[in-house]
Amino acid sequence: MDLFEKLLKDRGHLGSHSHVDDNYYMFPKLEGEIAPRMMFKGKEMLTWSLNNYLGLANHIEVRKADAQAAANWGLGYPMGARMMTGNSDHHEQLEQELATFVGKETGMLLNFGYQGIMSVIDALVDRKDVIVYDAEAHACIIDGLRLHIGKRFVYPHNDIDNLETQLRRAERLTRESGGGILVITEGVFGMSGNMGDLKSIIRLKDKFNFRLLVDDAHGFGTMGATGAGAGEEQNSQEGIDIYFSTFAKSMASIGAFIAGSFNIIDHLKYNIRSQIFAKTLPMPLVIGNLKRLELLRSNPGLKDQLWVIVNAIQSGLKDKGFNIGSTQSPVTPVLLNGTTYEAMNMVRDLRNEYSIFCSVIAYPVVPKGVIMLRIIPTAVHTLEDVSQTISAFEKVKIKLDAGFYASQGEKAAILAKKEGL
Ligand SMILES: Cc1ncc(COP(=O)(O)O)c(C=O)c1O
């Protein structure tokens, strides 16, 4: 069979919707300045789906630094991979400042989070080693695992007893193979908003010999007294052997970094394929990220303001009876009951009638029958935005529960259930 023909027959889960979509659910275009209110299909929307926790994306000093750096350096400089011709004092300065901020000896820049962490995983293990990871891990971690030719064991999300069981299995194997064990979790899980139970994981180091890699994409800048992340929040930063964060969330930019002890970061610098064989981060991003980090460190008020909004929306939703799961972070899932068809109709209604734009997540990412609206609060939202949103959610929930968004078939089933048929 022709390869392309085969692919186009079964477009994949998301691709199967491509023929009906008109940039509405997928590839929507939010236009205008990055802010809580942006234009969508010619209409102003209150948006809750931008990873801009601290509001730095459109901060006046950030915009100035980005523009000045682009004017001074262009988008290309420095040319080549970091190891060859892509290094600069600014790259090294950013690495050192990031490492100091998260309490580690040194750091290394990655030119994207996704392939960066995949490559970190790849460079840390060989066939003799075992990886043990949380079942809710982000796709980039899963893809990193796919590169691993040795064994990997998964434990149910934050289930520390099961992690211990997996570590025991891993220990048996590595005793024979002569390999080591890498445990991978997230600092804050991007769907549920739960923190990884870092404290309990690190406590297991008393019993087992393993190294811990933490993806803190959603914790960096949002958690901990200074914003140094979920490890700081749990007073556990020291037990994290390799700390990872992308710049795509609190830093509202592009790129990522890892931080750890001198010897392991130095080892990785010489062994990480995605950085050795790919172009370095361009200077405007490095300078722009230095500015963002400076603001993040020197303006704790940004994080405080983020949490004012987080607390208002999370307690407001709970007060109105909404199920927001067990989030411990700004990530706010709103869990409702309904089909994918209802989810699509409800989101259309939220956008068209109530001017609220947020992400919707349906089966198979969440269990069948569950609809998740995902709210990402930022420091630049207002309390008025919060009350507008909660009031809109209340209205659409009433409609959802009454079967307003259901298909004809679903409506008949609801009616039959009501009548006890
Ligand atoms: C938990 C987590 N890790 C890694 C990434 C990937 O980062 P990047 O967007 O820099 O590729 C993301 C998404 O941005 C994420 O949510």
The ligand as an ORCA input file, in Angstrom:
! r2SCAN-3c Opt
* xyz 0 1
  C       5.570     19.982     31.000
  C       6.154     20.498     29.718
  N       7.425     20.172     29.393
  C       7.987     20.599     28.246
  C       7.291     21.375     27.353
  C       7.934     21.747     26.045
  O       8.501     23.002     26.065
  P       8.714     23.862     24.721
  O       7.406     24.496     24.402
  O       9.792     24.831     25.105
  O       9.162     22.942     23.627
  C       5.983     21.755     27.649
  C       5.199     22.625     26.732
  O       5.518     23.701     26.406
  C       5.404     21.310     28.864
  O       4.153     21.638     29.205
*
